[in-house]
Amino acid sequence: MRRDECSGEERRSIVITGAARGLGFASSVRLYREGWRVVAAMRTPDAGMALLREATGAGEHDDRLIGVQLDLTDGASIAAAAKAIEEAVGAPNAVVHNAGISAAGMVEEADLDLWQRMFATHVMGPVALTKALLPSMRAAGRGRIVLVCSSAGVRGQPGTAPYSASKGAMERWGESLAAEISPFGLGVTSLIAGTYDTDIITDVGTTDDRDLAGPYARLHQTMNSRGRFAIKFARPPERFADGLVKALEDNGSFRRHGVGPDASMLLVFSRILSSPGMHHLSRLALGIPRQGSMRGGAFPLTGAQKAMVLAAKVLPQPAMKRLVEVAMRRAATKEAADQGTQNHA
Ligand SMILES: NC(=O)c1ccc[n+]([C@@H]2O[C@H](COP(=O)([O-])OP(=O)(O)OC[C@H]3O[C@@H](n4cnc5c(N)ncnc54)[C@H](OP(=O)(O)O)[C@@H]3O)[C@@H](O)[C@H]2O)c1
């Protein structure tokens, strides 16, 4: 820890991965303002650091905002980043494993390369960086590893298994690590992030491995519209930074917090309900048809489609024609609005 020359107070140092955008960017700005020495680790520091300096007002030679190149899928980049971090701040007081990627697609659809990238980004890369930094943190006898996990990793979420599985694995290796390093005075915090308004929840920020005309088309259709509805409630990334600042006060050997009302609610449900109960709850929430209903290629109708069939049976033809026109106009308006939201994201 370095002392502030004016106040004589000790400056705490923090490494944040994926600091160029989204939650990592908002957290870096906030922690800099809170007086931390921030090591912002990112794939392209030239572009990212300029934005961070602009947002914080930090000068190019400010030793409280340091950029480090880091690509979590590249072993040489991880080793060089660990060296640069230790040269800059010594043993960091906290390391926030925030960098992440997302993807959509059923297990049958998702490419195996995608599984590899997910595990490289959320498991192998963060583990390698942690391994490289632990000797100095252990020698210092203090430090916190913070894992930015996800509601999707609390239990397997359909339509995004590589993300769910790798975020779940992130939680598990963190739990193992906590017990191993706590005798040396170190600790681990898992943050279960809810939905925040960043690139990762947009179409452009997500790898799309879905086959929209394939056997899972019916599931994609409902999951897509419900997912887009949920995204409307995404919170600004600065609210995530509030949760991180609070979590950095943790000093127990292991802590797990939901960040955001949706994540906190999910944690409560997952404590109360059995595993099959949680399975059915998420199936219902995502509009996935009951077991066996698509056997033999049957394509069950959505609620809205069933209502249309019923209306066609009971309504006179002119009323039905009018209803169809209204429905088509609403669908076109909704599609245009969705398109607008994506273009703004
Ligand atoms: N936003 C949400 O709703 C939400 C919900 C739950 C969990 N999370 C988690 O929160 C974390 C931050 O996500 P976000 O919402 O801020 O998403 P984001 O805006 O897409 O930012 C992701 C960041 O991760 C970096 N990154 C990706 N692959 C990397 C790699 N191989 N090496 C180094 N950095 C890499 C990106 O770097 P580049 O800028 O170079 O691409 C980017 O800075 C992720 O772990 C995500 O899973 C987010």
The ligand as an SDF file (V2000), in Angstrom:
LIG
                    3D

 48 52  0  0  0  0  0  0  0  0999 V2000
  -24.4930   -6.5100  -17.6100 N   0  0  0  0  0  0  0  0  0  0  0  0
  -25.1680   -7.4850  -17.0250 C   0  0  0  0  0  0  0  0  0  0  0  0
  -26.3990   -7.4950  -17.0250 O   0  0  0  0  0  0  0  0  0  0  0  0
  -24.4250   -8.6040  -16.3190 C   0  0  0  0  0  0  0  0  0  0  0  0
  -25.1870   -9.5420  -15.5970 C   0  0  0  0  0  0  0  0  0  0  0  0
  -24.5360  -10.5620  -14.9310 C   0  0  0  0  0  0  0  0  0  0  0  0
  -23.1510  -10.6420  -14.9710 C   0  0  0  0  0  0  0  0  0  0  0  0
  -22.4450   -9.7360  -15.7020 N   0  0  0  0  0  0  0  0  0  0  0  0
  -20.9950   -9.9000  -15.7310 C   0  0  0  0  0  0  0  0  0  0  0  0
  -20.3670   -8.6550  -15.5220 O   0  0  0  0  0  0  0  0  0  0  0  0
  -19.0950   -8.6650  -16.1510 C   0  0  0  0  0  0  0  0  0  0  0  0
  -18.9120   -7.3740  -16.9350 C   0  0  0  0  0  0  0  0  0  0  0  0
  -19.8170   -7.3720  -18.0180 O   0  0  0  0  0  0  0  0  0  0  0  0
  -20.4140   -6.0490  -18.6550 P   0  0  0  0  0  0  0  0  0  0  0  0
  -21.8690   -6.0750  -18.3820 O   0  0  0  0  0  0  0  0  0  0  0  0
  -19.6380   -4.8780  -18.2480 O   0  0  0  0  0  0  0  0  0  0  0  0
  -20.1910   -6.3790  -20.1950 O   0  0  0  0  0  0  0  0  0  0  0  0
  -19.4370   -5.5820  -21.3670 P   0  0  0  0  0  0  0  0  0  0  0  0
  -19.8630   -4.1590  -21.3760 O   0  0  0  0  0  0  0  0  0  0  0  0
  -19.6550   -6.3900  -22.5790 O   0  0  0  0  0  0  0  0  0  0  0  0
  -17.9000   -5.6280  -20.9380 O   0  0  0  0  0  0  0  0  0  0  0  0
  -17.1890   -6.8240  -20.9330 C   0  0  0  0  0  0  0  0  0  0  0  0
  -15.7290   -6.4950  -20.7110 C   0  0  0  0  0  0  0  0  0  0  0  0
  -14.9850   -7.7220  -20.6540 O   0  0  0  0  0  0  0  0  0  0  0  0
  -13.8500   -7.5780  -21.4760 C   0  0  0  0  0  0  0  0  0  0  0  0
  -13.3700   -8.8520  -22.0200 N   0  0  0  0  0  0  0  0  0  0  0  0
  -14.0640   -9.7640  -22.7440 C   0  0  0  0  0  0  0  0  0  0  0  0
  -13.2580  -10.7740  -23.1070 N   0  0  0  0  0  0  0  0  0  0  0  0
  -12.0280  -10.5020  -22.5950 C   0  0  0  0  0  0  0  0  0  0  0  0
  -10.7880  -11.1600  -22.6280 C   0  0  0  0  0  0  0  0  0  0  0  0
  -10.5990  -12.3010  -23.3000 N   0  0  0  0  0  0  0  0  0  0  0  0
   -9.7400  -10.5890  -21.9820 N   0  0  0  0  0  0  0  0  0  0  0  0
   -9.8840   -9.4270  -21.3170 C   0  0  0  0  0  0  0  0  0  0  0  0
  -11.0420   -8.7450  -21.2640 N   0  0  0  0  0  0  0  0  0  0  0  0
  -12.1030   -9.2760  -21.8970 C   0  0  0  0  0  0  0  0  0  0  0  0
  -14.2860   -6.6460  -22.6070 C   0  0  0  0  0  0  0  0  0  0  0  0
  -13.1480   -6.1040  -23.2100 O   0  0  0  0  0  0  0  0  0  0  0  0
  -13.1780   -5.3470  -24.6500 P   0  0  0  0  0  0  0  0  0  0  0  0
  -13.6720   -3.9660  -24.3400 O   0  0  0  0  0  0  0  0  0  0  0  0
  -11.7700   -5.3930  -25.1100 O   0  0  0  0  0  0  0  0  0  0  0  0
  -14.0990   -6.1180  -25.5320 O   0  0  0  0  0  0  0  0  0  0  0  0
  -15.1300   -5.6500  -21.8430 C   0  0  0  0  0  0  0  0  0  0  0  0
  -14.3350   -4.6300  -21.2930 O   0  0  0  0  0  0  0  0  0  0  0  0
  -19.0360   -9.9200  -17.0170 C   0  0  0  0  0  0  0  0  0  0  0  0
  -18.2770  -10.9020  -16.3650 O   0  0  0  0  0  0  0  0  0  0  0  0
  -20.4840  -10.3570  -17.0910 C   0  0  0  0  0  0  0  0  0  0  0  0
  -20.6150  -11.7380  -17.2700 O   0  0  0  0  0  0  0  0  0  0  0  0
  -23.0500   -8.7200  -16.3790 C   0  0  0  0  0  0  0  0  0  0  0  0
  1  2  1  0
  2  3  2  0
  2  4  1  0
  4  5  1  0
  4 48  2  0
  5  6  2  0
  6  7  1  0
  7  8  2  0
  8  9  1  0
  8 48  1  0
  9 10  1  0
  9 46  1  0
 10 11  1  0
 11 12  1  0
 11 44  1  0
 12 13  1  0
 13 14  1  0
 14 15  2  0
 14 16  1  0
 14 17  1  0
 17 18  1  0
 18 19  2  0
 18 20  1  0
 18 21  1  0
 21 22  1  0
 22 23  1  0
 23 24  1  0
 23 42  1  0
 24 25  1  0
 25 26  1  0
 25 36  1  0
 26 27  1  0
 26 35  1  0
 27 28  2  0
 28 29  1  0
 29 30  1  0
 29 35  2  0
 30 31  1  0
 30 32  2  0
 32 33  1  0
 33 34  2  0
 34 35  1  0
 36 37  1  0
 36 42  1  0
 37 38  1  0
 38 39  2  0
 38 40  1  0
 38 41  1  0
 42 43  1  0
 44 45  1  0
 44 46  1  0
 46 47  1  0
M  CHG  2   8   1  16  -1
M  END
$$$$
